[in-house]
Amino acid sequence: MRKPTLSNTKQAQVLAPAKDLATLEAELAEQEHSLELEDTVLRLSDYLAAVEMVIKQTFDHRVWVKAEIRNLSSKGGHYYFELAEKDDDGKVVASCRGNLWRFKAARVLAKFERATGMPLDRDLTVLLKVSAGFHAQYGFSLTIEDIDPSYTLGDLARQYAEMVDRLTGEGLLNLNQQLPVPFDIEHVLVIAPEKAAGLGDFQADADRLASTGACHFHYYNATFQGNHAPSEIRQAIVSAQQQFYGTYQRLPDLLVIIRGGGAVGDLAYLNDYELAALVAEQPIPVWVGIGHERDKVILDEVAYTSFDTPSKVIAAISNHLAQLIAQTLQYPAQIKQAALRQLTMAEQKTARQLSQIQSQTIGRLTALQKDSDYEWRSIQQSAQRQVKQAVRLTKDLRAQTQVVAYQQSAKAGTYTTNYQEVIIKSARQQVIQTRRNSEYLRDIVLLHRPSRVLEQGYTMLTDETGEHILTSCQQLYPEQSIYIVLKDGKAKARISDIETN
């Protein structure tokens, strides 16, 4: 059913019976005459017959009356109405019966359904062309001559617009659409009419998808037409959420509300504010697939995503999972590339560090050698100077200090030899220490080679193809075949259990 516009609503004109002066005088005369009957005892049938005559004479014309259908029944082709008027608080301020007789019912109801796309039913506000009637046995009632469908369309449009405005004002219209897109759709709650054709189409594709283990569907039934439809759908949504949380201790990934094709007028039952507000406030995305193409219901306005048919809902779920799988299949190659980059960078860094260590070691050894040579030359020069000085002193004082000269010469030689040994020993110790440090650093570098790591008892896990290295529990699943790479070969294993930290 297309959303009607209020501009199509006809303004009803309430007709009042025309009374001339003669008629008024006659009525006053009858009233004066009736005062004489106050003490007269009448039979009920006579009194009611008089009331019937007054009603027929006074309300013998047809008028347009606006009323709400509180109840509607049919028998023998005749339709019996319970009509009412309510105030702003919903309190009934007027009510009466109405009759649509068989010889007019088919034409009037067909015109109403053709114009509105929905059958005449209770809780609708209608504009009726009626005439008053009174029967001594059945009491007062209105005879319905015609029903203006344009007024009902306008009233439905007004109610729809009021719901949209209210949802917008309360921040609910786009609330569900602000939720993040689900990354993985693993569990889906499905609310649908039992044994509906749309549910069958949806379930046929859903079963094929569920058989792969990629997604699990949980079905709950509710009536989608009739006055009790909104409350049953609300109850199904709440019960489904509670049962799922009690089983899995978490929320599902998606809530799906679907309904197949059918009478266009049945969609009007889904235009319920309380149902729309509940859908808007769901903590998970809600996908709606109502069997229509052009017309909207209020659930389409508040849902995260709206589809034309249930089949398009399951197709969207399948497409989402297919995109997720394609994206996931790219992860091993990306991880391998990242690992190769890290290994290449580590090798380059290790080579640079080894080169720096070698350069620093050679530099230190060269500096030590230079320092040692310099010290040795200094010692030799100093010794030579001292010897020359001693020779000069010896020549000058040979006679007087020959003994002292010999002692000094021996002392100088001993001192020179000891000092030389100390210097050489110190230089050799520094060279040895430097060589040890260089060898230690070299050993550290060599210990971290992959082949060396494997020889120490460590292993490496790959997938069944041997092309992808497994580094996380997230890459494992039960019954998966893997290879354990050792220093001298590899072994094939199967995953039986997974425990994550």
Protein Blocks (a to p, Z undefined) as FASTA:
>chain_A
ZZddfklpccdddddddddfklmmmmmmmmmmmmmmmmpccdfklmmmmmmmmmmmmmmc
ccddddddfbdcdeehiacdddddddfkopafbdcdddddfklmmmmmmmmmmmnopacd
ehiacdddddddddfklopadddfbdcfklmmmmmmmmmmmmmmmmmmnopmmmmmmpcc
dfbdfbccddddehiaklmmmmmmmmmmmmnopaccddddddfedjklmmmmmmmmmmmm
mmmmmmnopacfbdcdddddddfklmmmmmcfklmmmmmmpcbdcdddddbfkbccfklm
mmmbdcfbfklmmmmmmmmmmmmmmmmmmmmmmmmmmmmmmmmmmmmmmmmmmmmmmmmm
mmmmmmmmmmmmmmmmmmmmmmmmmmmmmmmmmmmmmmmmmmmmmmmmmmmmmmmmmmmm
mmmmmmmmmmmmmmmmmmmmmmmmmmmpmklmmmnopacdddfkopaccfbfklgcehia
cddddfkbccddddfbdcdZZ
